[in-house]
Amino acid sequence: MRVTNVAKFFDKSDLRDAYSAARLGRGQLDLFDDAKREGTTVARRILSTVANWLPPARRVLSIAGQDWIIGERHPDQFLGQTIRARHILHRSDGLADLLTGFQLLTAGDVGVQAHAARLWVKDIKDVSTTYDLQSQYLVYLSDTENPAQGGFVRFAGGSVLLIRNIYTSVAGFKVLECSELEPAALQTVSLVLQGSTYNPVTEAFTAAPAVNVPAVITRFLDDYEFKNEKMPDAYIGDLRVRLRAVDAPGLHPGDTITYLSKTWKILSADPRDDATVSLHVRPAV
């Protein structure tokens, strides 16, 4: 009797692709042990399969009614022969939307939907601009997903996280360091460009009309990227506003927006790689 056949006899759990529900064979989960949980809200398990088993393309399995993101693969050997493969699993919290800034600001755009797990890390304060607490999260994805730094993750229920950093964990998962946005971060602001149009008939200038555009309102440092030493410093009350570049053609420092019934002066406008522009704004005197 071969050891591989003995081990295979205990593969009784159906393995299915979490995205397509296609059956991918059978395997066996290790017995659940709460002492092996990692972190306050993270549950991981180990899946054992035959040595030549291949995970689905997007590396998320559905097992016994739960969805699991697949991490690193480790071979099990006996007498120098690989007889099994063991896979680290991280439980998914369900489908989330991976979005660029442009997609987040476009109504109905869901970007790329992917299974994700969210772990609260801590609450922080940026006392240079506000005394309000802000939650920081780690979001786990399979390593096949390709979110962008500066992009967003939107979970069911409407919670939106801003991606601050991306790295790969030692367990083989893609990890996003994120800041949670305020529930009212998605707003419509009134944009006023200071440019004017000359009418040769009346020999007068016509001011540009206000335009209502979708925006993401964040704390100043959340969406901050250092460009040069001449960039204006932040003061208490300053914000950053992300707009689609197509909604603000010809925008320059000195233009204004109206938000929360207040007028805000645009101090700088930083273009981003996702066809958006990030504005540093301050209440106008």
C-alpha positions in Angstrom: 0.0 0.0 0.0 1.5 3.4 -1.1 1.5 6.3 1.4 0.1 8.6 -1.3 -2.9 6.4 -1.7 -3.5 6.2 2.1 -3.4 10.0 2.4 -5.6 10.4 -0.6 -8.3 8.2 0.9 -9.0 10.9 3.4 -9.7 13.7 0.8 -13.4 14.0 1.5 -14.0 17.8 1.1 -15.2 19.1 -2.2 -13.1 21.9 -3.6 -14.8 24.5 -5.9 -13.7 27.7 -7.6 -15.3 30.5 -5.6 -15.8 32.5 -8.7 -17.2 29.9 -11.2 -18.3 27.1 -8.8 -16.4 24.7 -11.0 -15.5 21.5 -9.1 -11.7 21.1 -8.6 -11.4 17.7 -6.9 -11.2 16.9 -3.3 -8.9 17.7 -0.4 -8.8 17.7 3.4 -8.7 20.6 5.9 -6.8 20.5 9.1 -8.9 20.3 12.2 -9.9 23.8 13.3 -7.8 25.0 16.3 -8.6 28.4 17.7 -5.0 28.7 19.1 -3.7 28.9 15.5 -5.8 32.0 14.7 -3.5 34.9 13.7 -4.6 38.3 15.0 -7.9 39.4 16.6 -10.2 38.8 13.6 -8.2 36.6 11.2 -8.9 32.9 10.7 -6.5 30.7 8.7 -6.5 27.0 8.0 -4.4 24.5 6.1 -5.6 22.6 3.0 -3.9 19.3 2.2 -4.2 18.0 -1.4 -2.5 15.5 -3.7 0.9 16.8 -4.9 -0.1 17.7 -8.4 -3.3 19.5 -7.5 -3.6 23.0 -9.2 -5.5 25.9 -7.6 -8.0 27.9 -9.7 -6.7 30.9 -11.7 -7.7 33.5 -9.2 -6.8 31.4 -6.2 -10.0 31.4 -4.2 -11.7 28.2 -3.1 -15.2 27.5 -1.8 -15.1 24.7 0.8 -18.1 23.6 2.9 -20.0 26.9 2.3 -17.0 29.2 3.1 -14.7 31.0 0.7 -10.9 30.8 1.3 -8.1 32.8 -0.4 -5.1 30.5 -1.2 -1.6 31.5 -0.2 1.7 29.8 -0.2 2.1 26.1 -1.3 4.4 23.8 0.7 5.3 20.3 -0.3 5.0 17.4 2.1 7.7 14.7 1.5 8.2 11.1 2.6 11.4 9.2 2.0 12.5 12.0 -0.4 9.3 11.9 -2.5 6.7 14.7 -2.5 3.5 12.9 -1.6 1.2 15.8 -0.7 0.9 19.6 -1.0 -0.3 21.9 1.8 -1.8 25.3 1.1 -2.3 28.2 3.5 -5.8 29.5 3.5 -7.2 32.9 4.6 -10.9 33.2 5.0 -12.6 35.7 2.6 -15.1 38.3 3.8 -16.7 38.2 0.4 -16.4 40.2 -2.8 -15.0 43.7 -2.7 -14.6 46.3 -5.5 -11.0 47.2 -6.4 -11.2 50.6 -8.0 -9.0 53.4 -9.4 -9.9 56.9 -8.3 -11.5 57.5 -11.7 -13.7 54.3 -11.3 -14.7 55.3 -7.8 -15.9 58.7 -9.1 -17.8 57.1 -12.0 -21.4 56.1 -11.1 -22.0 52.4 -11.6 -18.4 51.4 -12.1 -17.4 48.5 -9.9 -13.8 48.1 -11.1 -12.6 44.6 -10.5 -14.5 42.5 -8.0 -12.3 40.2 -6.0 -12.5 38.1 -2.8 -10.9 40.1 0.1 -10.4 39.8 3.8 -10.3 42.9 6.0 -8.4 43.2 9.3 -8.7 46.2 11.6 -5.2 47.2 12.9 -5.6 50.4 14.9 -7.1 53.9 15.1 -4.8 56.9 14.6 -5.0 60.7 14.9 -3.3 63.3 12.7 -3.2 66.1 15.3 -1.7 68.5 12.7 -5.1 68.7 10.9 -7.8 67.1 13.1 -8.4 65.3 16.4 -10.8 62.8 14.9 -9.8 59.1 15.0 -9.3 57.2 11.7 -9.3 53.4 11.4 -6.4 51.6 9.7 -6.9 48.2 8.0 -5.0 45.4 6.3 -6.8 43.9 3.3 -5.8 40.4 2.1 -6.1 39.4 -1.5 -4.8 36.5 -3.6 -1.4 37.3 -5.3 -3.1 37.2 -8.7 -4.9 40.5 -8.1 -3.4 43.8 -9.2 -4.7 46.8 -7.3 -2.8 50.1 -7.5 -1.4 52.2 -4.7 -3.6 55.3 -4.3 -6.6 53.3 -5.5 -9.6 52.2 -3.4 -11.3 49.1 -2.0 -15.1 49.2 -1.6 -16.7 46.6 0.6 -20.4 45.5 0.7 -22.3 48.0 2.7 -20.4 51.0 1.2 -17.3 51.1 3.4 -14.4 52.6 1.3 -10.7 52.2 2.0 -7.8 54.2 0.5 -4.8 52.0 -0.5 -1.7 53.5 1.1 0.8 50.6 0.5 1.0 47.2 -1.1 3.2 44.2 -0.2 3.3 40.4 -0.3 3.2 38.6 3.0 5.4 35.6 3.9 2.2 33.4 3.7 1.8 34.3 0.0 -1.0 36.8 0.2 -1.1 40.3 -1.3 -1.6 42.7 1.5 -3.0 46.3 1.2 -2.3 48.8 4.0 -5.4 51.0 4.0 -7.0 54.1 5.6 -10.8 54.1 6.1 -12.6 57.0 4.5 -15.3 58.9 6.3 -18.9 57.7 5.3 -19.5 61.1 3.7 -16.2 61.1 1.7 -18.0 60.8 -1.6 -19.5 64.2 -2.4 -20.6 66.5 -5.2 -18.7 69.8 -5.1 -19.2 73.0 -7.0 -16.1 73.9 -9.0 -15.5 77.5 -10.2 -12.6 78.1 -12.6 -11.3 81.6 -12.5 -10.8 81.8 -16.3 -13.2 84.0 -18.1 -14.4 84.5 -21.7 -14.2 87.8 -23.6 -17.3 88.8 -25.6 -16.2 91.2 -28.4 -19.7 92.4 -29.0 -20.3 93.6 -25.4 -16.6 94.1 -24.8 -17.0 92.4 -21.4 -15.7 89.3 -19.7 -18.0 86.5 -18.7 -17.0 84.5 -15.6 -17.0 80.8 -15.9 -20.1 79.2 -14.4 -19.9 76.8 -11.5 -19.9 73.1 -12.4 -21.1 70.3 -10.1 -18.6 67.4 -10.2 -18.2 64.2 -8.1 -15.3 64.2 -5.6 -13.6 62.2 -2.9 -12.9 64.3 0.2 -10.1 63.1 2.4 -7.8 64.3 5.2 -4.8 66.2 3.8 -2.2 63.5 4.5 -4.4 60.5 3.3 -4.0 61.4 -0.3 -0.7 63.3 -0.1 2.3 62.7 -2.4 5.4 64.8 -2.0 6.5 66.4 -5.2 8.9 69.3 -4.3 9.8 71.6 -1.5 7.7 74.5 -2.9 4.5 72.7 -2.3 2.3 74.6 0.3 2.3 73.3 3.8 -0.8 71.9 5.5 -2.6 73.7 8.2 -5.5 72.6 10.5 -8.6 72.4 8.4 -6.9 71.7 5.1 -8.4 68.9 3.0 -7.5 67.0 -0.2 -10.1 66.6 -2.9 -9.8 64.0 -5.7 -11.6 64.8 -9.0 -11.6 63.2 -12.4 -9.3 65.2 -14.7 -12.0 65.2 -17.4 -14.3 67.0 -15.0 -11.8 69.9 -14.4 -10.1 70.9 -17.6 -8.0 74.0 -17.3 -8.0 73.8 -13.5 -5.3 75.9 -11.8 -4.3 76.9 -8.2 -6.5 79.9 -7.3 -9.7 78.3 -8.5 -12.3 77.5 -5.9 -14.8 74.8 -4.9 -17.9 75.0 -2.8 -18.3 72.2 -0.2 -20.4 72.1 3.0 -21.7 75.5 2.0 -18.2 76.9 2.3 -15.8 78.2 -0.4 -12.4 76.5 -0.5 -9.4 77.9 -2.4 -7.3 75.4 -4.4 -3.7 75.8 -3.4 -2.3 73.0 -5.6 -3.5 70.4 -8.2 -1.5 67.2 -8.5 -2.3 64.9 -11.4 -2.4 61.2 -10.7 -1.8 58.1 -12.9 -5.5 57.1 -12.8 -6.8 60.1 -14.8 -7.7 62.0 -11.6 -6.3 65.1 -10.0 -5.7 65.6 -6.2 -6.4 69.1 -4.9 -5.0 70.7 -1.8 -7.8 73.0 -0.6 -8.1 75.5 2.3 -11.1 77.5 3.5 -11.2 80.8 1.7 -10.9 83.9 3.9 
